[in-house]
Structure formats: C-alpha cells, structure tokens
Amino acid sequence: MKGSLAYKSVQKRGLHIGLLPEMAAAVNPSTSLTLDHDLDVFPELGRRLTIARYAEAVAELAARLSAAGVRPDERVVIHKTANADIWMFAAATSRIGAVPVLLSPALDAATVGALLERVGRPSLLTDERKLDGLAEVPLAELTTRVITATGSRPGAVSVAELAGSPRVGPVVRPIDEAAVITHTSGTTGLPKLVVHTARTQGTRLIPQWRLLSLMRRKETVAIHIPFVHSRMVAAMALALLKEMPILLLNNPDPDSVAAQFVTHQPGFVEALPNSLMEWERLTEDQRRPFRSVKIFSSTFDAIHPRTMSQLLKSSDRRGAFFFQIYGQSEVGPAVGRAYFRSSAHKANGRCVGWAMPFGAAKVRVVSRDGQPPSERNPGFIEVGWPGLAKTYFAEQGRYDENRHGDWWRTGDVGYRTRFGCLHMLDREIDMIAGLRSSLEVEDSVLGALDELTELVVVPGPGGEPVPVICTVEDKPLDPERWRAAVAGFPQLADPVHIPESELPRTATLKVQRVELARRLKEQEAERA
C-alpha cells in the first residue's frame, strides 16, 4: 500500500489510531522510529524501532489489555509518566475497540480524581510512580480496574504479567463515535474532556498533508509535543503515512535536543512554542543543531517573531521557513502562515495566518457589541468545518455554549485585515482594560530585549496591566533598557521579576495567566 492510498483510506473511513501502526507498516515496514529515551513498557526494544516492530508491540499490548478485562466501548484513562509508550497504549486501547482517555502526567492528583469521576468508573492505566502520587485518590471507588504499565501493586493488574496473551483482532468503532478523548489545557480551571471521532481526526490531516508534501525527500521529522495531546495523533499519522523517519523527543533540555539533532539531522521540527523559546540559545551553539531544518512548525499558542527569526537564521537550508498554525484542541488547525528568514524578525506576531485551501477550516470574526469587528473593535473568532470536536465528555451544556450551528467560538478575540489575514489579539478572558493586546506587548518587548526569557502581561490587583518578566539566569534587568523597550506602552505598571520556574504552566507549557494574576493579588494582599 502506498502512503497516498493509505491517506485516501483515512479520508474515507476516518483515522483509527488502533489501525494506524499496522497501516503504516503496510505502507513501508522499514520506516524508522527513534526515541531519546527508553520505553517503560518494552525497554528491551531499545531506542530505534522499525514501524513493523512498533506495530507488533502495539498488537501485543492490545492482547494484554484484552486479557486484563478491557472490552470494546469501555473507556481507559491513560495517566502515566511521560513516555512514548503512552501513544502505544492509546493505539492498543483503540485496537480492541475501547476509547483511550489521555490525561497529562503533569496533572495534580485532585484534578486526576475529578476527571476520573467525570469519565464514570473507567479502567485506569498508570504506573507505580503515578500511583504513589494518587495515594489520596479513592481509586477503588472511581475506577473499574487499575492496570500498571510497569511493576505491580496489590489489587492492580500488571501488564508485564500478561505477556503472551492470545492475540485479538482489531475492532473498528463507528466513524462518528468517540475514538480518542483528550483534555484542554486547563488555563482557567478544571480541564474539559474533548471527544474526537475517527472522522474529525481524519479531517484534520487534510491541510497538514499538503504541508508535509513540500518536503521532496523523506527526511527525519522531529516531534516534541505531549504524548497525550490531540496534536500527537495528527503528527504521528502524517509522518508515518508519508514514510518519514520519526524522532520522538521526551527530554526538552537544550543540550539533549542539540545532541539528538546533530546526530539525526531532522528536516522538519514540530515543537511547543515555549520549548522553541528555550531552544533559542542553541542558535549560538557551535554544533549548529538546526542547520539541517527546512521547516519549523508549531501550534498550541502564538509564537514570538524573535524566536522564529533566530531559529530560521540558524538553518543552512535554502528557503527554510517557519509555519505557524493557529488552532486549538476543539477545532484542530484553523489558519496558518509561513515566515521566512528574511522577514520573520519584523513580522506582526498577531497575524496568525490565512485560512488554508483545499477543504480546510473556515474562519470568521463575529461582533461582540453589534458594531463591525475591526482592529479597534475586535470580535469573537469562530471556526467551522467537519474537523470540530464532537463534544465535551459529560459536559454537553458547556460545549453547546460555544457551538453556534456549524461554528465554534474559540474564546479568542481579533479581527481580519482587508487582505484576509486573521489577527488574534488575546483570549477574551485575558483582555485588560486600556490595553489593545497583551500578546502584542509581549511580542514587541521580547523582540527588543534578548535578556528576557519570558514576559507575560496580566491584570494586577487594581486591574492595571502588570508585566511579569523572567531573565537569562535570573539576572537583574537594566531599568534603562526596560524603559526604552516599553516606551510605546505607557499603560504598563512596573515589571515583576520572578524565576521562570515559578510561572504556573499547563501541560503544553502555556502560562496559566489567571492563576498568575491571582498570585499577584494574593502577594499584594499579604504585603498590605
């Protein structure tokens, strides 16, 4: 089977991740999958697998889960230590007709307990380290069974002890039923559980398939995104069906990343915006780890022009570009834009792109006050296409609040230029009175001050815009340089300097702005 034929099959029948490894092995069994870490569940496989061996491992895990008692239509919450085997377990769960519910390893015990209760007595697939952290959660009441990926615990089923279980045939769920459940970032509270179907997952591949088609050779695709994120489904599917060698990164440490990139020389890199910011210092590394990269790509959150510019300048590839995709878990990729080496440094970071052609999502901006949306009067950004998530699990009412017919309200505000470019100014909940866009301020100041590693503008105790800054090695910031950089934003209060490790973040490393603002108010109250 050729990759293009497999892709057409996915478009017709939907993307079933339980079938994907076997399908990719049929396309090219020798496609390589390289890890920067050992698998928890099969450490003996080493760090370099073929997709044929990977598919065999998924089939073996499916047999073990079936022997553990998991049946079609059941929900299996996967919450274990960050490792590439999370995606293997998700594929194995899907292969036997059950529904994987992927919870980030970064979630605290209280959140995991609340989500287990919402799912309704699922099986829990976890490991010893996570079970230690869930000691106060009443798992016996909240789950049907507990399955350990590593080790064993009293009352739990051990995956290792089920080795050699009879193989089971794949079970294909209906194309419009739940296929995978992931969760939102939780920037404003308890995460919502987003239900994806085989149809919605397959639809989301359409614009990105064409992006990968720009690579004329089968070059290594380096992926550093959370293994539990819905984006991981698309990233793995696209690379495998395109027969691209994959480098899966778990360790974000810049030195580790540099070593991997020097060894494997990826032509395509997809990573979290905040990871790319952290990797900026590698652009000065004598090993030149980004020299082989033709395409950088990122979703999840807006990325600053400074980061894009520095990364592109460190590539030796002719025509290298950075492709930014604007979207979210509920809608998938909505719009996109390419940035090039010669212009990325002066790009308007609020311009997140144009609607992508050939069956991709449609975008519109709806008035918030009855007046036409504009730069001075931004409106609600809405997305419509068959790739929209089906619902929020057990929270249909919350889903319906954002669904307007065929359109989904993203929670972001912005406007479109007369050339059709979508400008995203802020999350509605993060808007600050008297400030056009906190993200715009952050783009501008980060571009002016290389010593900043992070800048987040949040409302202060009195509603004033407070810039929270982090610097390289936590060094003090020159007050004169700061004043010069923010001269165009007289609304800003004095900066609050904190270590970057103290920023509250989500599983995808987004800063939890609401929580950060709450902490500032709490600290002000304590001082008062």
C-alpha positions in Angstrom: 0.0 0.0 0.0 1.3 3.5 -0.9 1.1 6.3 1.5 -1.2 8.3 -0.7 -3.6 5.3 -0.9 -3.5 4.9 2.9 -4.2 8.7 3.3 -7.2 8.3 0.9 -8.4 5.4 3.0 -8.2 7.5 6.1 -10.2 10.3 4.5 -12.9 7.8 3.6 -13.1 5.7 6.7 -11.6 8.0 9.3 -8.4 7.9 11.4 -8.4 5.0 13.8 -5.2 5.1 15.7 -5.5 1.5 16.7 -5.1 0.6 13.0 -2.5 3.3 12.2 0.7 1.3 13.1 -0.4 -1.7 11.1 -1.4 0.6 8.2 1.9 2.4 8.3 3.8 -0.9 8.3 1.9 -1.9 5.2 3.0 1.3 3.5 6.7 0.8 4.5 7.6 -1.6 7.2 11.2 -0.2 7.5 10.1 3.4 8.4 12.2 4.2 11.5 11.0 5.5 14.8 13.8 6.8 17.0 13.5 7.8 20.7 15.6 9.9 23.0 14.5 7.6 25.9 13.8 4.0 26.8 10.2 2.8 26.6 8.8 2.0 30.1 6.8 -1.0 28.9 9.3 -2.6 26.4 12.8 -1.3 27.4 14.3 -4.2 25.6 13.2 -2.8 22.2 15.8 -0.1 22.5 15.6 3.4 21.1 15.4 2.7 17.4 12.5 0.7 16.0 11.0 0.0 12.7 7.3 0.7 12.3 6.8 -3.0 11.7 8.2 -3.8 15.1 6.3 -0.9 16.6 3.0 -2.3 15.2 3.9 -5.7 16.6 4.4 -4.2 20.0 1.0 -2.4 19.8 -0.7 -5.7 18.9 1.0 -7.4 21.9 -0.2 -4.6 24.2 -3.7 -4.9 22.8 -3.7 -8.6 23.6 -2.6 -7.9 27.2 -5.2 -5.2 27.7 -7.9 -7.6 26.5 -6.6 -10.3 28.9 -6.8 -7.7 31.7 -10.6 -7.4 31.0 -10.8 -4.3 28.8 -13.6 -4.7 26.3 -15.0 -2.7 23.3 -16.8 0.6 24.1 -15.1 0.9 27.5 -13.1 4.0 28.4 -9.5 3.6 29.5 -7.9 6.5 31.2 -4.1 6.6 30.5 -2.2 8.6 33.1 1.4 7.6 33.4 4.8 9.0 33.5 5.7 10.9 30.3 7.0 8.4 27.8 6.4 7.4 24.1 4.7 4.3 25.3 1.7 6.5 26.2 0.9 6.7 22.5 1.5 2.9 22.1 -1.0 2.2 24.9 -3.5 4.6 23.3 -3.2 2.7 20.0 -3.5 -0.6 21.7 -6.6 0.5 23.6 -8.2 1.7 20.3 -7.3 -1.5 18.6 -9.6 -3.5 20.8 -12.5 -1.1 20.4 -12.1 0.7 23.7 -11.7 4.5 24.0 -8.4 5.9 25.3 -8.8 9.0 27.6 -5.4 10.7 27.7 -4.5 12.6 30.8 -1.3 14.6 31.1 1.3 13.3 33.5 1.6 16.9 34.7 -1.9 17.0 36.2 -2.1 17.0 40.0 -3.9 14.3 42.0 -7.0 16.3 42.7 -7.5 17.1 39.0 -7.0 13.4 38.0 -9.5 12.3 40.6 -12.1 14.9 39.4 -11.6 13.7 35.8 -11.8 10.1 36.7 -15.2 10.8 38.4 -16.4 12.6 35.3 -15.5 9.8 33.0 -17.5 7.3 35.1 -15.6 4.3 36.5 -13.1 3.8 33.7 -10.1 1.5 33.7 -7.0 3.3 34.8 -3.7 2.5 33.1 -0.9 4.0 35.1 2.4 3.1 36.7 4.0 2.9 40.1 5.3 6.4 40.2 1.9 7.9 39.4 0.1 5.6 41.8 2.3 7.0 44.6 1.1 10.5 43.6 -2.6 9.3 43.6 -2.4 7.8 47.1 -5.2 10.1 48.4 -7.5 9.5 45.4 -10.1 6.8 46.1 -9.3 4.7 43.0 -11.3 1.8 44.2 -14.5 3.9 44.0 -13.6 5.8 40.8 -12.3 3.1 38.6 -13.4 -0.4 37.3 -9.8 -1.7 37.4 -6.3 -0.4 37.7 -3.7 -1.6 35.2 0.0 -0.9 35.8 2.3 -0.4 32.8 5.3 -1.1 35.0 5.7 -3.1 38.2 2.8 -4.4 40.2 0.7 -3.3 43.1 -1.8 -5.2 45.2 -5.3 -5.1 43.6 -3.9 -3.9 40.2 -3.4 -5.9 37.0 0.2 -5.9 35.8 0.8 -5.6 32.1 4.1 -7.4 32.4 2.4 -10.5 33.9 0.1 -10.8 30.9 2.8 -11.3 28.4 2.0 -13.9 25.7 -1.8 -13.4 26.0 -3.8 -14.6 23.0 -3.8 -12.1 20.1 -7.1 -10.4 19.4 -8.4 -9.0 16.1 -8.9 -5.2 15.6 -12.3 -3.7 16.4 -13.2 -0.7 14.4 -15.5 1.8 16.1 -18.1 3.7 14.1 -16.7 6.7 12.3 -18.7 9.3 14.3 -18.4 7.8 17.7 -15.7 8.7 20.3 -12.3 7.5 19.1 -9.9 9.4 21.4 -10.6 11.7 24.4 -8.0 14.4 25.3 -8.3 17.3 27.6 -8.0 21.1 27.3 -5.0 23.0 28.7 -6.8 24.0 31.9 -5.6 27.6 31.8 -8.8 28.7 33.5 -9.7 25.8 35.8 -10.5 22.1 35.6 -9.7 20.8 32.1 -12.6 19.8 29.8 -12.5 16.4 28.1 -12.6 16.8 24.3 -14.2 14.0 22.3 -12.6 13.3 19.0 -14.0 10.9 16.4 -12.3 8.9 13.6 -13.9 11.4 11.2 -12.8 14.5 12.9 -9.2 13.2 13.3 -9.0 12.2 9.7 -10.4 15.6 8.5 -7.7 17.5 10.5 -5.0 15.8 8.4 -6.1 17.5 5.2 -4.2 20.9 5.4 -1.2 19.4 7.1 -0.8 16.6 4.5 -0.1 19.3 1.9 2.4 21.0 4.2 4.5 17.8 4.5 4.2 17.4 0.7 6.5 20.4 0.4 9.3 18.1 1.6 10.6 16.4 -1.6 12.8 13.9 0.3 11.9 11.5 3.1 13.7 13.5 5.8 13.5 12.9 9.6 10.6 14.6 11.4 11.5 15.6 14.9 8.4 15.8 17.2 8.4 17.3 20.7 4.8 17.7 21.9 3.0 16.0 24.8 2.3 12.4 24.0 -1.3 12.8 25.4 -2.2 15.8 23.2 -4.7 15.5 20.3 -2.0 17.1 18.1 0.2 14.0 18.7 -2.4 11.9 16.8 -2.1 14.1 13.7 1.7 14.4 13.9 2.3 10.6 14.1 -0.3 9.8 11.4 1.1 12.3 9.0 4.7 11.3 9.4 4.0 7.6 9.3 1.8 7.7 6.2 4.4 9.9 4.5 7.0 7.3 5.3 9.1 9.9 7.1 11.6 8.7 9.8 10.4 10.0 13.1 12.5 11.3 16.1 10.3 11.4 19.2 11.7 13.7 21.9 10.7 13.4 25.6 13.6 15.5 27.1 13.3 19.2 26.3 16.7 20.1 27.8 18.5 22.1 25.1 21.8 20.2 25.4 19.9 16.9 24.9 18.0 18.3 22.0 21.1 19.6 20.4 22.8 16.2 20.6 19.8 14.5 19.0 19.5 17.0 16.2 23.3 16.8 15.4 23.0 13.0 15.2 19.7 12.7 13.3 19.7 16.0 11.3 15.9 16.5 11.1 14.5 18.3 8.1 11.2 19.1 9.9 10.8 20.1 13.5 7.5 20.4 15.4 7.6 21.5 19.0 5.8 23.6 21.6 6.3 27.3 21.4 7.8 27.5 24.8 10.2 24.8 24.1 11.3 26.6 20.9 11.8 29.7 23.0 14.0 27.7 25.4 16.0 26.3 22.4 16.8 29.8 21.2 20.2 29.7 22.9 21.1 26.7 20.7 21.3 29.0 17.7 24.6 30.1 19.1 25.8 26.5 19.8 28.9 25.7 17.8 27.4 22.3 16.9 24.7 24.1 14.9 21.9 21.7 15.7 19.3 23.4 13.4 21.5 23.6 10.3 19.5 20.7 8.6 16.0 22.0 9.3 13.9 23.0 6.3 10.6 23.5 8.1 9.9 24.6 11.7 6.3 24.2 12.8 4.3 25.0 15.9 0.7 25.1 17.1 -0.8 25.4 20.6 -0.1 29.0 21.1 1.2 32.1 19.4 5.0 32.2 18.9 7.1 35.4 19.1 8.8 36.7 16.0 12.1 36.8 17.8 12.1 33.1 18.3 11.1 32.4 14.7 13.8 34.7 13.3 16.6 33.2 15.4 15.7 29.7 14.5 15.5 30.4 10.8 18.8 32.2 10.7 20.5 29.1 12.3 19.4 26.8 9.4 21.6 26.2 6.4 18.7 25.1 4.2 17.7 27.3 1.2 14.2 28.5 1.6 13.8 27.4 5.2 10.6 28.6 6.7 8.6 28.6 9.9 4.9 27.5 9.6 2.7 28.6 12.4 -0.7 27.0 12.8 -3.4 28.7 14.8 -6.0 26.3 16.3 -7.0 24.5 19.5 -8.0 21.0 20.6 -11.6 21.6 19.8 -11.1 22.8 16.2 -7.7 21.4 15.1 -5.7 23.6 12.6 -7.7 26.7 11.6 -5.4 29.0 9.8 -1.7 29.1 9.1 1.1 31.3 7.9 4.7 30.8 6.7 7.5 33.0 7.9 10.8 33.3 6.1 14.4 34.0 7.2 14.5 37.5 5.6 11.3 38.8 7.2 10.4 36.8 10.4 12.1 39.4 12.6 9.8 42.2 11.5 6.6 40.1 11.3 3.5 41.1 13.1 3.1 38.3 15.6 -0.6 38.9 15.9 -1.1 38.0 12.3 -1.7 34.2 12.8 -2.4 33.5 9.1 -5.0 32.8 6.4 -7.5 30.0 6.0 -5.8 27.1 4.4 -7.1 25.9 1.0 -8.4 22.5 -0.2 -11.1 21.5 2.3 -9.6 23.1 5.4 -11.3 25.0 8.1 -13.3 28.3 7.5 -12.8 31.2 9.9 -15.0 34.2 10.7 -14.9 37.1 13.2 -18.2 37.9 14.9 -19.1 41.2 16.5 -19.1 41.4 20.3 -21.2 44.6 20.5 -23.2 44.9 17.4 -20.5 47.0 15.6 -18.4 45.6 12.8 -15.3 43.9 14.0 -12.1 45.8 13.4 -8.6 46.5 14.8 -10.1 48.9 17.3 -13.1 46.8 18.0 -12.1 43.1 17.9 -14.7 40.4 17.6 -15.1 36.8 18.5 -13.0 34.3 16.4 -15.1 31.4 15.2 -14.1 28.3 13.2 -16.3 26.0 11.2 -15.6 22.6 9.4 -16.1 18.9 9.8 -13.0 18.7 11.9 -14.7 20.2 15.0 -14.6 18.0 18.1 -17.8 16.2 18.7 -18.5 17.3 22.3 -17.1 17.7 25.8 -17.4 14.4 27.6 -20.2 14.6 30.2 -20.5 18.4 29.7 -22.7 18.8 26.7 -24.0 22.1 28.1 -20.5 23.7 28.2 -19.9 22.5 24.6 -23.2 23.9 23.4 -22.3 27.3 24.9 -19.5 27.6 22.3 -21.2 25.9 19.4 -23.3 28.1 17.1 -24.6 25.9 14.4 -21.7 24.9 12.2 -19.4 27.4 14.0 -17.2 27.0 17.1 -16.4 30.1 19.2 -12.7 29.7 20.2 -12.6 32.1 23.1 -10.1 34.3 21.3 -10.8 37.9 20.0 -9.3 39.5 17.0 -10.1 40.9 13.5 -9.3 40.3 9.8 -7.4 42.6 7.6 -8.7 43.6 4.2 -6.3 41.0 2.8 -7.9 38.3 4.8 -5.2 37.8 7.5 -6.6 36.8 10.9 -5.1 38.8 13.7 -5.6 37.2 17.2 -5.2 39.8 19.9 -6.0 38.0 23.1 -8.0 35.3 24.8 -11.3 37.0 25.8 -10.8 36.1 29.4 -7.3 37.7 29.4 -8.3 41.1 28.0 -7.1 44.0 30.0 -8.9 47.3 30.0 -6.9 50.1 28.3 -4.6 47.6 26.6 -5.2 46.7 23.0 -3.4 43.3 23.2 -1.2 41.9 25.9 0.2 39.5 23.4 1.2 42.4 21.2 3.1 44.0 24.1 4.9 40.7 24.7 5.9 40.3 21.1 7.3 43.8 21.0 9.2 43.8 24.2 10.6 40.3 23.8 11.9 41.4 20.4 13.7 44.3 21.9 15.3 42.6 25.0 17.3 39.5 24.3 17.9 39.1 28.1 14.2 38.2 28.6 13.3 34.5 28.5 9.6 35.1 29.2 7.2 38.0 29.5 3.6 37.7 30.4 1.2 40.7 30.9 -1.6 40.1 33.4 -4.0 42.3 35.3 -2.7 43.5 38.6 -4.6 43.9 41.9 -6.2 47.1 40.6 -6.8 45.9 37.0 -3.7 47.6 35.7 -1.5 45.6 33.2 1.4 44.2 35.0 4.4 42.7 33.1 5.8 39.6 34.7 9.3 39.0 33.5 11.9 36.2 33.6 15.5 36.7 32.5 18.5 34.7 31.5 20.0 33.1 34.6 17.6 35.3 36.6 20.0 38.2 36.2 18.6 41.7 37.1 17.2 43.7 34.2 18.7 47.1 33.3 16.0 49.6 34.2 17.0 52.0 31.4 16.8 49.2 28.8 13.4 48.3 30.1 12.0 51.8 30.0 13.2 52.2 26.4 11.6 48.9 25.3 8.2 49.8 26.8 8.2 53.5 25.8 5.3 52.8 23.5 3.2 51.2 26.2 2.7 53.8 29.0 -0.2 51.8 30.4 2.2 49.2 31.9 2.9 49.0 35.6 6.4 48.4 36.9 7.6 44.9 36.0 7.6 42.0 38.4 10.7 39.9 38.1 10.4 36.2 39.1 12.3 33.0 38.3 10.9 31.2 35.3 10.4 28.1 37.4 7.7 29.9 39.4 5.5 30.5 36.4 2.3 28.4 36.6 2.1 26.4 33.4 -0.2 23.9 31.7 0.7 20.5 30.3 1.6 22.3 27.0 3.8 24.8 28.9 1.3 27.7 28.4 1.4 30.2 31.3 -1.7 30.0 33.4 -2.4 33.7 33.2 -5.5 33.6 35.5 -3.5 31.8 38.2 -0.5 34.1 37.8 -2.8 37.1 38.2 -4.3 35.5 41.3 -0.9 35.0 42.8 0.0 38.7 42.3 -3.2 39.8 44.0 -2.5 37.4 46.9 1.0 38.7 47.3 -0.2 42.3 47.2 -2.8 41.5 49.9 -0.1 39.9 52.1 2.1 43.0 51.7 -0.8 45.2 52.6 
